[in-house]
Structure formats: C-alpha cells, structure tokens
Amino acid sequence: MAAFLEGKHAQAFPSFGSERMGAPVISFCRLDDKEIRLREPINEPDALIIQDTTLLHSVDVFHGLKPGGFILINSKRSFDELGIAEFVATFPDRHVCVVGATELALKHVKRPLPNAALLGGFAAISGQLNMDSVSKAIMGKFPGPIGEANIAAAQEAFDIVKSA
C-alpha cells in the first residue's frame, strides 16, 4: 500500500514450501515505477528482509541476492554474533543492517509482530519507500491506536536503520 500511495506499482505474494507447521515461508514483493507483469518467484532479489535469524544457517537465504543488494535482519545481535560478518563485509556500506524489530513491536504494539517495524527499516535501508507513505499505509490498514502503535514501531526502526 505504501508503494501505491507513492504512485508505484507493487505485487506481493507468499510461497509455502512444505505444508507442515513451522516450515520456513518465503514471501516476495516487487516494487516498480511501471506495471508489473511477472507472476513468478523472484530468483535474484534486490533486497532481503530476514524475520527469523534461525534460518541464516539452515537455509541459503542469501542465494541469488544481487551484488550490492540490501539485507535487513530482525535481530539485536551483531553480524559476528550471527556468524555472517565475513559475508556482509562484501556488501557496500549501509546495505546491510540489523534492527530488533520484534523488540520494537513488543515495546510499541505489545505483541511480537515485527512486520511494521521491518517495513520502516526497509524504507530506511533501501530508499524505495518514504516513511510518510509507510505511516499512511499502516493507518489505512489499522486505524486508531493499533495503527499508531505500529507506526511508532516502524518510525523507530526507520530511525535506527538510518543512523546505523
């Protein structure tokens, strides 16, 4: 919705691998200034948002990421602690960042739902969306106090990533 508010085209869809509970889920999102006609999974992403750090060493989450792409990881741990310092050192400055999105959600929303915070962090790291559009999209989906709390989490994540 934030992309649409900026006059962009957007497409989002999940991909479920195994049909068992707890299996990793991959979601794809395309943003573009022109109409999007593709409907297949993204094999060479420009950016990755990793919600669950347990996947870092059990699934090749970085496979296909374009050189110079963006990586946002939901964690308060350092790259060394996550065991990916050597890998992220190959990316340009300010293209890889960690943000404790779950903790921000708990602080503001009182539930461990990191999506809004990660969206704010993505806006900051990638420059693909501006925070005003993110806020309007959140309020459009969750009017009232729930939206305001999610906006606070997204704004704090945005500020953390911008200053990292």
C-alpha positions as a Markdown table, in Angstrom:
| # | Residue | x | y | z |
|---|---|---|---|---|
| 1 | Met | 0.0 | 0.0 | 0.0 |
| 2 | Ala | 2.9 | 2.4 | 0.8 |
| 3 | Ala | 4.2 | 1.9 | -2.8 |
| 4 | Phe | 0.7 | 2.5 | -4.3 |
| 5 | Leu | 0.5 | 5.8 | -2.3 |
| 6 | Glu | 3.7 | 6.9 | -4.0 |
| 7 | Gly | 2.3 | 6.1 | -7.4 |
| 8 | Lys | 4.3 | 3.0 | -7.8 |
| 9 | His | 3.2 | -0.5 | -8.8 |
| 10 | Ala | 3.5 | -3.3 | -6.3 |
| 11 | Gln | 3.0 | -7.0 | -6.1 |
| 12 | Ala | 3.3 | -9.3 | -3.1 |
| 13 | Phe | 2.8 | -13.0 | -2.6 |
| 14 | Pro | 3.9 | -15.8 | -0.3 |
| 15 | Ser | 5.4 | -19.1 | -1.3 |
| 16 | Phe | 4.8 | -22.1 | 1.0 |
| 17 | Gly | 7.3 | -24.9 | 0.7 |
| 18 | Ser | 6.4 | -27.8 | 3.0 |
| 19 | Glu | 2.8 | -27.9 | 4.2 |
| 20 | Arg | 3.9 | -28.6 | 7.8 |
| 21 | Met | 3.6 | -26.1 | 10.7 |
| 22 | Gly | 6.8 | -24.3 | 11.4 |
| 23 | Ala | 8.3 | -24.7 | 7.9 |
| 24 | Pro | 10.1 | -21.6 | 6.5 |
| 25 | Val | 7.9 | -19.3 | 4.4 |
| 26 | Ile | 9.2 | -17.1 | 1.7 |
| 27 | Ser | 7.4 | -14.0 | 0.6 |
| 28 | Phe | 8.1 | -11.9 | -2.4 |
| 29 | Cys | 7.4 | -8.3 | -3.1 |
| 30 | Arg | 8.0 | -6.4 | -6.3 |
| 31 | Leu | 8.1 | -2.5 | -6.5 |
| 32 | Asp | 8.4 | -0.7 | -9.7 |
| 33 | Asp | 7.6 | 2.6 | -11.4 |
| 34 | Lys | 5.9 | 0.8 | -14.3 |
| 35 | Glu | 3.3 | -2.0 | -14.5 |
| 36 | Ile | 4.5 | -5.4 | -13.2 |
| 37 | Arg | 3.6 | -8.3 | -15.5 |
| 38 | Leu | 5.7 | -11.0 | -13.9 |
| 39 | Arg | 4.0 | -13.5 | -11.6 |
| 40 | Glu | 6.8 | -15.9 | -10.7 |
| 41 | Pro | 9.0 | -16.1 | -7.7 |
| 42 | Ile | 12.0 | -13.8 | -7.5 |
| 43 | Asn | 15.2 | -15.6 | -8.1 |
| 44 | Glu | 17.6 | -12.6 | -7.9 |
| 45 | Pro | 16.3 | -10.2 | -5.3 |
| 46 | Asp | 17.5 | -6.7 | -4.8 |
| 47 | Ala | 16.7 | -6.9 | -1.1 |
| 48 | Leu | 16.1 | -9.4 | 1.6 |
| 49 | Ile | 14.2 | -9.0 | 4.9 |
| 50 | Ile | 15.0 | -11.8 | 7.2 |
| 51 | Gln | 12.5 | -12.1 | 10.1 |
| 52 | Asp | 13.9 | -15.2 | 11.7 |
| 53 | Thr | 17.7 | -15.5 | 12.3 |
| 54 | Thr | 17.5 | -19.3 | 12.8 |
| 55 | Leu | 17.2 | -19.5 | 9.0 |
| 56 | Leu | 20.6 | -17.9 | 8.5 |
| 57 | His | 22.5 | -21.2 | 8.8 |
| 58 | Ser | 19.8 | -23.7 | 7.9 |
| 59 | Val | 18.6 | -22.3 | 4.6 |
| 60 | Asp | 20.6 | -20.4 | 2.0 |
| 61 | Val | 18.6 | -17.2 | 2.5 |
| 62 | Phe | 21.2 | -15.2 | 0.6 |
| 63 | His | 21.0 | -17.3 | -2.6 |
| 64 | Gly | 20.6 | -15.1 | -5.7 |
| 65 | Leu | 20.9 | -11.8 | -3.9 |
| 66 | Lys | 22.2 | -9.3 | -6.4 |
| 67 | Pro | 25.6 | -7.8 | -5.7 |
| 68 | Gly | 25.1 | -4.5 | -3.8 |
| 69 | Gly | 21.7 | -5.6 | -2.7 |
| 70 | Phe | 20.2 | -4.7 | 0.6 |
| 71 | Ile | 19.8 | -7.0 | 3.7 |
| 72 | Leu | 17.7 | -6.2 | 6.7 |
| 73 | Ile | 17.8 | -8.7 | 9.6 |
| 74 | Asn | 15.4 | -8.8 | 12.5 |
| 75 | Ser | 17.9 | -9.1 | 15.3 |
| 76 | Lys | 19.6 | -7.1 | 18.0 |
| 77 | Arg | 22.7 | -9.3 | 17.6 |
| 78 | Ser | 25.9 | -8.2 | 15.7 |
| 79 | Phe | 26.9 | -9.7 | 12.4 |
| 80 | Asp | 29.8 | -11.5 | 14.3 |
| 81 | Glu | 27.2 | -13.0 | 16.8 |
| 82 | Leu | 25.0 | -14.1 | 13.9 |
| 83 | Gly | 28.0 | -15.7 | 12.2 |
| 84 | Ile | 27.7 | -13.7 | 9.0 |
| 85 | Ala | 30.4 | -10.9 | 9.4 |
| 86 | Glu | 32.6 | -12.2 | 6.6 |
| 87 | Phe | 29.6 | -12.4 | 4.2 |
| 88 | Val | 28.2 | -9.0 | 4.9 |
| 89 | Ala | 31.7 | -7.4 | 4.6 |
| 90 | Thr | 31.4 | -8.0 | 0.9 |
| 91 | Phe | 28.4 | -5.5 | 0.6 |
| 92 | Pro | 28.6 | -1.8 | 0.3 |
| 93 | Asp | 28.4 | 0.3 | 3.5 |
| 94 | Arg | 24.9 | 0.9 | 4.7 |
| 95 | His | 23.5 | -2.0 | 2.6 |
| 96 | Val | 23.2 | -4.5 | 5.5 |
| 97 | Cys | 21.6 | -3.7 | 8.8 |
| 98 | Val | 20.2 | -5.4 | 11.9 |
| 99 | Val | 17.2 | -4.0 | 13.7 |
| 100 | Gly | 15.4 | -5.6 | 16.7 |
| 101 | Ala | 12.0 | -5.4 | 15.1 |
| 102 | Thr | 10.4 | -7.9 | 17.4 |
| 103 | Glu | 11.6 | -6.0 | 20.4 |
| 104 | Leu | 10.3 | -2.8 | 18.9 |
| 105 | Ala | 6.9 | -4.4 | 18.2 |
| 106 | Leu | 6.8 | -5.6 | 21.8 |
| 107 | Lys | 7.6 | -2.1 | 23.1 |
| 108 | His | 5.0 | -0.3 | 21.0 |
| 109 | Val | 2.4 | -2.8 | 20.0 |
| 110 | Lys | 2.7 | -5.1 | 23.0 |
| 111 | Arg | 2.8 | -8.2 | 20.7 |
| 112 | Pro | 5.8 | -9.9 | 18.9 |
| 113 | Leu | 4.6 | -8.8 | 15.4 |
| 114 | Pro | 7.7 | -7.3 | 13.7 |
| 115 | Asn | 6.2 | -6.6 | 10.2 |
| 116 | Ala | 5.6 | -2.8 | 10.6 |
| 117 | Ala | 9.0 | -2.3 | 12.2 |
| 118 | Leu | 10.6 | -4.2 | 9.4 |
| 119 | Leu | 8.8 | -2.1 | 6.8 |
| 120 | Gly | 10.1 | 1.0 | 8.4 |
| 121 | Gly | 13.6 | -0.4 | 8.4 |
| 122 | Phe | 13.3 | -1.4 | 4.8 |
| 123 | Ala | 12.2 | 2.1 | 3.8 |
| 124 | Ala | 15.3 | 3.4 | 5.6 |
| 125 | Ile | 17.8 | 0.9 | 4.2 |
| 126 | Ser | 16.6 | 0.8 | 0.6 |
| 127 | Gly | 15.2 | 4.3 | 0.0 |
| 128 | Gln | 12.4 | 2.6 | -2.0 |
| 129 | Leu | 9.6 | 4.0 | 0.1 |
| 130 | Asn | 9.3 | 7.1 | 2.3 |
| 131 | Met | 8.3 | 6.9 | 5.9 |
| 132 | Asp | 5.2 | 9.1 | 5.3 |
| 133 | Ser | 3.8 | 6.6 | 2.9 |
| 134 | Val | 4.6 | 3.7 | 5.3 |
| 135 | Ser | 2.7 | 5.6 | 8.0 |
| 136 | Lys | -0.3 | 6.3 | 5.8 |
| 137 | Ala | -0.4 | 2.6 | 4.7 |
| 138 | Ile | -0.3 | 1.3 | 8.2 |
| 139 | Met | -3.1 | 3.7 | 9.4 |
| 140 | Gly | -5.2 | 2.7 | 6.4 |
| 141 | Lys | -4.9 | -1.0 | 7.4 |
| 142 | Phe | -5.1 | -0.4 | 11.2 |
| 143 | Pro | -6.9 | 2.8 | 12.1 |
| 144 | Gly | -6.7 | 4.1 | 15.7 |
| 145 | Pro | -4.4 | 3.1 | 18.5 |
| 146 | Ile | -3.2 | -0.1 | 16.9 |
| 147 | Gly | -2.1 | 1.8 | 13.8 |
| 148 | Glu | -0.5 | 4.5 | 15.9 |
| 149 | Ala | 1.5 | 1.8 | 17.8 |
| 150 | Asn | 2.6 | 0.1 | 14.6 |
| 151 | Ile | 3.7 | 3.5 | 13.2 |
| 152 | Ala | 5.7 | 4.2 | 16.3 |
| 153 | Ala | 7.5 | 0.8 | 15.9 |
| 154 | Ala | 8.1 | 1.5 | 12.1 |
| 155 | Gln | 9.4 | 5.0 | 12.8 |
| 156 | Glu | 11.8 | 3.8 | 15.5 |
| 157 | Ala | 13.1 | 1.1 | 13.2 |
| 158 | Phe | 13.4 | 3.7 | 10.4 |
| 159 | Asp | 15.4 | 5.9 | 12.7 |
| 160 | Ile | 17.7 | 3.1 | 13.9 |
| 161 | Val | 18.5 | 1.9 | 10.4 |
| 162 | Lys | 19.1 | 5.5 | 9.1 |
| 163 | Ser | 21.5 | 6.1 | 11.9 |
| 164 | Ala | 23.3 | 2.7 | 11.7 |
